[in-house]
Amino acid sequence: MASSASQSEVDCTCPVCYDIFTDPVLLLCGHSFCKDCLQQWWRQSRLQTCPVCKEMFLMAQPPRNLALRNLSDTLRRERSQRANSGSEEMCSLHGERLKLFCQDDQQLICLICRDSQNHKKHNCVPINEAAEALRAKLNSKELCLIIKLGWFQAQKLNNDKMAGHIKLQAQQTERTIKEEFLKLYQFLRAEEAARIDAVRKEATLKSEAMNIRIVNLTAEISSLEDRIRT
């Protein structure tokens, strides 16, 4: 029976505050949270995501989980009854119930211990009050860690997106540079071919003109030689 009750408390424990649900709400991903815990998570993380699986929640308000609320209320009453029953631990010195917590010595004590010399001037509070304070402190630290984790995960997601964008931009720029230089190479090759062709044509024309001049000079020389001989 105790094992069943323990398992039920595990099933009815909020993943944020690690206590039995108070006014639980249900997200579309199937995870449930205390309404106040979820609202506080959303306010501090600035992301309307599930604290467990990080899935985005697009609705304005999550629906209340009435069945889970009823079960949680029942478990809370049972836990309170167990705390008020005779199952408390007994003081080994005085045989009285341990109803107080000595904050100076950080230990459970009974009413007689409080009035003894060892604890007379110490700050002693009821167990429930001390447990609630410690639970609130632990829950606050846990919530801060969860929120910080969510913030870091969001930053990592943004950085991953930015890194992907930078890589894509670099690839596009590299491709553009290659295309521009390819166009430049093609232009330079065409310009080189055109200039070489022009030089060759000019050389051909000059060579033809020079050959004609040589032929004419050869004819003049031959004519003069004939006249000299005669």
C-alpha positions in Angstrom: 0.0 0.0 0.0 2.8 2.3 0.9 4.6 1.5 -2.3 1.4 2.3 -4.3 1.1 5.6 -2.5 4.7 6.4 -3.2 4.4 5.6 -6.9 1.2 7.7 -7.1 3.1 10.7 -5.6 5.8 10.2 -8.2 3.2 10.3 -10.9 1.6 13.4 -9.4 4.9 15.3 -9.0 5.4 18.5 -10.9 8.7 18.4 -13.0 9.4 22.1 -12.1 8.8 22.3 -8.4 9.1 18.6 -7.6 6.1 18.7 -5.3 2.6 17.3 -5.7 0.7 19.2 -8.4 -1.3 22.3 -7.5 -3.9 23.3 -10.0 -2.2 21.3 -12.8 -2.5 22.2 -16.5 -1.8 20.0 -19.5 0.3 20.9 -22.6 -0.3 19.5 -26.1 2.9 17.4 -25.7 1.3 15.5 -22.9 3.3 17.0 -20.0 1.6 18.5 -17.0 2.8 21.2 -14.6 1.4 23.3 -11.8 -0.2 26.4 -13.3 1.9 28.8 -11.4 5.1 26.9 -12.1 4.5 26.9 -15.8 3.6 30.6 -15.9 6.7 31.5 -13.9 8.8 29.4 -16.3 7.4 31.2 -19.3 7.9 34.6 -17.7 11.5 34.0 -16.9 12.6 32.0 -19.9 10.6 34.3 -22.3 9.8 31.2 -24.4 6.4 29.6 -24.3 7.8 26.1 -24.4 7.4 22.9 -22.4 10.0 22.9 -19.6 10.6 19.1 -20.2 10.7 18.5 -24.0 11.0 22.2 -25.1 8.1 21.8 -27.6 6.5 25.2 -28.4 3.0 25.8 -27.0 1.0 28.0 -29.4 -2.3 28.2 -27.5 -3.0 31.2 -25.3 -3.7 29.2 -22.2 -3.2 25.5 -21.4 -6.3 23.5 -20.3 -6.6 22.4 -16.7 -6.0 18.8 -15.9 -9.0 18.1 -13.6 -8.4 14.4 -13.2 -4.8 15.0 -12.1 -5.9 17.8 -9.8 -8.4 15.6 -8.0 -5.8 12.8 -7.6 -3.1 15.4 -6.4 -5.5 16.9 -3.9 -6.3 13.4 -2.5 -2.6 12.5 -2.2 -1.9 15.9 -0.5 -4.6 15.1 2.1 -3.2 11.6 2.6 0.3 13.0 3.1 -0.9 15.5 5.6 -2.8 12.8 7.5 0.3 10.6 7.6 2.4 13.6 8.9 -0.2 14.1 11.7 -0.5 10.4 12.6 1.6 8.5 15.1 4.2 7.5 12.5 6.6 10.3 13.5 10.1 9.4 14.7 10.7 9.4 18.4 13.5 11.2 20.2 16.2 8.7 21.3 16.9 10.7 24.5 13.4 11.5 25.8 11.0 9.1 23.9 8.9 12.1 22.7 7.9 12.8 19.1 10.3 14.8 17.0 8.1 17.9 16.3 10.8 20.6 16.1 13.8 21.4 13.9 16.9 23.1 15.4 18.2 25.5 12.8 21.4 26.0 14.6 22.3 22.3 14.8 20.3 21.3 11.7 18.6 18.4 13.4 15.2 17.2 14.6 14.4 17.5 18.3 11.5 17.0 20.7 9.8 19.6 23.0 12.0 18.5 25.9 15.2 18.9 23.8 14.2 22.5 23.1 14.1 23.3 26.8 17.4 21.4 27.5 20.8 23.1 27.9 21.9 22.0 24.4 19.1 23.7 22.5 17.8 26.3 25.0 19.2 29.3 23.2 18.8 27.9 19.7 16.3 28.9 17.0 13.8 26.0 16.9 10.8 25.9 14.5 8.1 23.3 13.8 9.1 20.6 11.4 6.5 21.5 8.8 7.6 25.1 8.8 11.3 24.1 8.4 10.4 21.6 5.7 8.4 24.1 3.8 11.2 26.7 4.0 13.8 24.1 2.8 11.5 22.8 0.1 10.9 26.4 -1.1 14.6 27.1 -1.1 15.4 23.9 -3.1 12.5 24.5 -5.5 13.7 28.0 -6.1 17.2 26.8 -6.8 15.9 24.0 -9.0 13.7 26.4 -10.9 16.6 28.9 -11.4 18.7 26.0 -12.8 15.9 24.9 -15.1 15.3 28.4 -16.4 19.1 28.9 -16.9 19.2 25.6 -18.8 16.3 26.8 -21.0 18.1 30.1 -21.6 21.3 28.3 -22.6 19.5 25.9 -24.9 17.7 28.8 -26.6 21.0 30.6 -27.0 22.6 27.5 -28.4 19.7 27.1 -30.8 20.2 30.7 -32.0 23.9 30.2 -32.3 23.4 27.0 -34.3 21.1 28.9 -36.6 23.6 31.7 -36.9 26.4 29.3 -37.6 24.4 27.6 -40.3 23.5 31.0 -41.8 27.2 32.1 -41.8 28.2 28.8 -43.4 25.5 29.1 -46.1 26.4 32.8 -46.7 30.1 31.8 -47.1 29.2 29.1 -49.6 27.1 31.5 -51.6 29.8 34.1 -51.6 32.4 31.5 -52.7 30.2 30.4 -55.5 29.6 34.0 -56.6 33.4 34.7 -56.6 34.1 31.6 -58.7 31.4 32.6 -61.2 32.7 36.1 -61.5 36.3 35.0 -61.9 35.2 32.4 -64.5 33.5 35.2 -66.4 36.7 37.2 -66.1 38.8 34.3 -67.3 36.5 33.8 -70.3 36.7 37.5 -71.1 40.5 37.6 -70.9 40.8 34.4 -73.1 38.5 36.0 -75.7 40.5 39.3 -75.5 43.8 37.4 -75.8 42.6 35.5 -78.8 41.3 38.7 -80.5 44.5 40.5 -79.9 46.7 37.7 -81.1 44.5 37.4 -84.2 44.8 41.1 -84.8 48.6 40.9 -84.5 48.8 38.0 -86.9 46.6 39.8 -89.5 48.7 42.9 -89.1 51.9 40.9 -89.5 50.5 39.2 -92.6 49.5 42.5 -94.2 52.9 44.0 -93.5 54.7 40.9 -94.7 52.7 41.0 -98.0 53.5 44.7 -98.5 57.2 44.0 -97.7 57.2 41.1 -100.2 55.8 43.4 -102.9 58.4 46.0 -102.2 61.1 43.4 -102.4 59.8 42.1 -105.7 59.8 45.7 -107.1 63.3 46.4 -105.8 64.5 43.1 -107.3 63.0 44.1 -110.6 64.6 47.6 -110.5 68.0 46.0 -109.6 67.7 43.5 -112.5 66.8 46.3 -114.9 69.8 48.5 -113.9 72.1 45.5 -114.1 70.9 44.9 -117.7 71.5 48.5 -118.7 74.9 48.5 -117.2 75.9 45.4 -119.1 74.7 46.8 -122.4 
